[in-house]
Amino acid sequence: MIVHTPSLMLVNIAVTATLGLSLGVVASRARRDGLALWAWAMGTHTLAYILFSLRGQISDVVFVVAATGLLSATIALFTEGLREFQQRRPAYGLSWFPVVLLMVGISALMPAPQARVALSNLILLLQGLAALVLLIQKRHDTIGRGQYFEMAGFAILALVFVLRMVGALATTTDLSSITASNQIQTVTFLLATVALVLVGIGLVIMTKERADAQNLNMALHDALTGLSNRRLIVETLTQNLAQAQRSGRALTLLMIDIDFFKRVNDTFGHQSGDLALRGLADCIRGRLRAQDMAGRWGGEEFLVVLPDTDAQGAGTLAEQLRRTVEQARFEATDGRTMQFTISIGLHALQAMAAESIDDMVAAADKAMYQAKQNGRNRVESL
C-alpha cells in the first residue's frame, strides 16, 4: 500500500512539534539534563519538514541544502543533549562537523540527485549510529528502561537511512523528490514517525526515572554528610539482623559520637561544626568495606552496621577509626585548624540471642556513653 507522502509529512510535523513544545515547557538550561537541547532538536526537525513540504515554492538549492542540513542538525542536537544527560563533556566539533559536511556535499551534488540522496542518508546514518553508541556505552550507568526506547528509536532511524540510501543506489525509485508517493517513501516515513515517537517517549521516561532516583536518594541519605539517614539504616539493619539470626552469622554495631562537639561549635562556629561532621563522615567512609553501612543517626552521632564481623574484628576497625580521627586535622571556615576526638560504643549480636534492632542500638549507645564516662576518645563494648 502506498500512502500519500504529504499526509505522512504533516503527521510527522504534528508529532515533532508537539514533542518539542512539551519538552520545551519543562526544560531548564540550569538543570543541564539534556531536555532543552532535545526540545530544540524536535523544533529543528519540525522546521526541516516544513521546508520539505514547501518544495516547488522555494529555490531547490535552499530547499535541499537547508532542509537536509536541519535534519542533520536535529541529530547533532539530540547527540549533544544525550551527552549532557549522561554528564559527558560536550563534543561540539564531533557533533556538528557532519552537519557542515552534509551541506557542502549535497551542494556539490545538486546535479546528481541519486548520489545526493545516498550521501545525505549515509551521513545521517553515521550520526544516528554515533548516538546509538553513546546510549549503549552508558546503558549500565543509566537508570531505568527509558534508554531502551531511545535505543529502539535510533535503531529504527538507522534502518530508515539504510533503506533510503539503498533505494537511491540500487533502485530506479526517485527519492530526490521528498513529496513523491512510492513504497520506499511510505515505509521510511512511517518508520521515521514511529522512531521519533519512541525517542520522545524515551526522553521523558529517562528524565523522570533519573528524577525519581534522585528524589529517592535524597529521601534515604543525610543531606549534610551524604551518608545514609536513619530511615535507610533501620531498613538495612532490619535485613542484616534477620539474616544473621537465621544463619548464625556475626553482626556488630558501632555507635560513634564526637567528643565535646558543642565546644567545636562554640569555638569555630556552627558552619565549621558542619565541616567537622562532614570530615568525620569521610573518615568513616574511608574505613568501611563495600558491605558495611554507615549513617548519621542524629546530631553528631553516627551508626555503623558491620555484617559478618565479630566483636574482635569490629574492635580493631573501631580502634583504627578512633586513631584516624584523633590524628586528623580539619579546616574551619575561617582557615583555622580543628581537632577533635570520638567515643565509640560497640555491640556484637550474641549467638542465638533474640535481640531486636532497638536492643542492639540501645546496647551500642550504652557502650558509647560508657566510653564517655571512662574519659572519652576510646572504644568500649557491651
BELPE-V268217 format. One record per backbone hydrogen bond with DSSP energy under -0.5 kcal/mol. CO is the residue of the C=O (numbers start at 0). NH is the residue of the N-H. Records with the same first field share a line. If there is no record, write none. Layout:
BEGIN
CO=NH  NH
END
This chain:
BEGIN
0=2
3=6  7
4=8
5=9
6=10
7=11
8=12
9=13
10=14
11=15
12=16
13=17
14=18
15=19
16=20
17=21
18=22
19=23
20=24
21=25
22=26
27=30  31
33=37
34=38
35=39
36=40
37=41
38=42
39=43
40=44
41=45
42=46
43=47
44=48
45=49
46=50
47=51
48=52
49=53
50=53
51=54
53=56  57
57=55
58=62
59=63
60=64
61=65  66
62=66
63=67
64=68
65=69
66=70
67=71
68=72
69=73
70=74
71=75
72=76
73=77
74=78
75=79
76=80
77=81
78=82
79=83
80=84
81=85
82=87
83=86
90=94
91=95
92=96
93=97
95=99
96=100
97=101
98=102
99=103
100=104
101=105
102=106
103=107
104=108
106=109
108=111
110=112
111=115
112=116
113=117
114=118
115=119
116=120
117=121
118=122
119=123
120=124
121=125
122=126
123=127
124=128
125=129
126=130
127=131
128=132
129=133
130=134
131=135
132=136
133=137
135=138
137=140  141
144=147  148
145=148  149
146=150
147=151
148=152
149=153
150=154
151=155
152=156
153=157
154=158
155=159
156=160
157=161
158=162
159=163
160=164
161=165
162=166
163=167
164=168
165=169
166=170
172=174
175=177
176=179
179=181
181=185
182=186
183=187
184=188
185=189
186=190
187=191
188=192
189=193
190=194
191=195
192=196
193=197
194=198
195=199
196=200
197=201
198=202
199=203
200=204
201=205
202=206
203=207
204=208
205=209
206=210
207=211
208=212
209=213
210=214
211=215
212=216
213=217
214=218
215=219
216=220
219=228
221=225
226=221
227=295
228=232
229=233
230=234
231=235
232=236
233=237
234=238
235=239
236=240
237=241
238=242
239=243
240=244
241=245
242=246
243=247
249=307
250=348
251=305
252=346
253=255  303
254=344
255=301
256=342
257=260
259=263
260=264
261=265
262=266
263=267
264=268
268=272
269=273
270=274
271=275
272=276
273=277
274=278
275=279
276=280
277=281
278=282
279=283
280=284
281=285
282=286
283=286  287
284=287
288=291
292=304
293=227
294=296  302
297=300
299=257
300=296  297
301=255
302=294
303=253  305
304=292  306
305=251  308
309=313
310=314
311=315
312=316
313=317
314=318
315=319
316=320
317=321
318=322
319=323
320=324
321=325
322=326
323=327
329=337
331=334
335=331
337=329
340=258
342=256
343=379
344=254
345=381
346=252
349=352
352=354
355=359
356=360
357=361
358=362
359=363
360=364
361=365
362=366
363=367
364=368
365=369
366=370
367=371
368=372
369=373
370=375
371=374
377=343
379=345
END
